[in-house]
């Protein structure tokens, strides 16, 4: 499915159809984590804010401890 960005004030937005939201179990109240791999935009519904916060903290900890090593491995 190809989507176009639409102007929304001073920003751009993407409209997500109800069928896709239903498939994700999301609605207008669902928060989404927005990340990127440098080439793609990744939208992930946040199911449990405590779990998401703990995961982010663990990820930050790993990146802090091993970030340079991981960068070298990726080269």
N, C-alpha and C positions, 0 to 999 in steps of 0.2 A: 504494500500500500504506500503510495507516494502522498506526501502532505506538503502543503505550502504554508509558510509562516504568514501570519496576518498582523497588521499594525494594531497595537493595544496601548494607547497613550504614547509614551516615549519608548516603549518596548516592543518586542515582537512576541507573538504567542502561537501556539499550535493547538488546534482543536482536536480533542480525542473523542471519537464516537462512543455512544452509550454501549454498543455491543462490545467494544474493546474494554471499556471500564467494567462492564459486567463480567467479562472473562477474567479480569484481574481482581474482581471483588472490591472495586474501588468506586468512590462517588465524589461529589464536589467537596466533601469534608475530609477526604483521605489525603494526608500529607505524602509527598513524594520526595525521595532522595534523588537529587540530580547530580550525576557524575559524568565523567568523560574518560575515554581511553586515549584522547588526543585526536581521534578521528571520528568517533561516534558519540552521540549524546545518549545517555542511559538514564531512563526514568524508572525508579523502583518504588512501588507503594511501601510506605512504612507501616508495618503491622503492629509492632510493639516498640514504643519509643524507648523504653528501658533497655530492651535488647539491642536496638539500633545504636543507642548511646554507648553501651558496653562494647559492641563490635567496633565502633569508630575509635573508642579509646584503645582497644587492643591493637587495631590496625596502626594507629598513630605510634603506639609503643614499639611495634615491630619495625616500622619505618624509621623511627628514631634510632633504634639499636642497630638495624641491619640495612638501612637505606643505601649506603654507599656500596656495600657488598652486592645488594640486589641490582643496583645500577650496573656494576661491573659484569655481573652474570648475564644481564640483558644485552650487553654489547656483543 
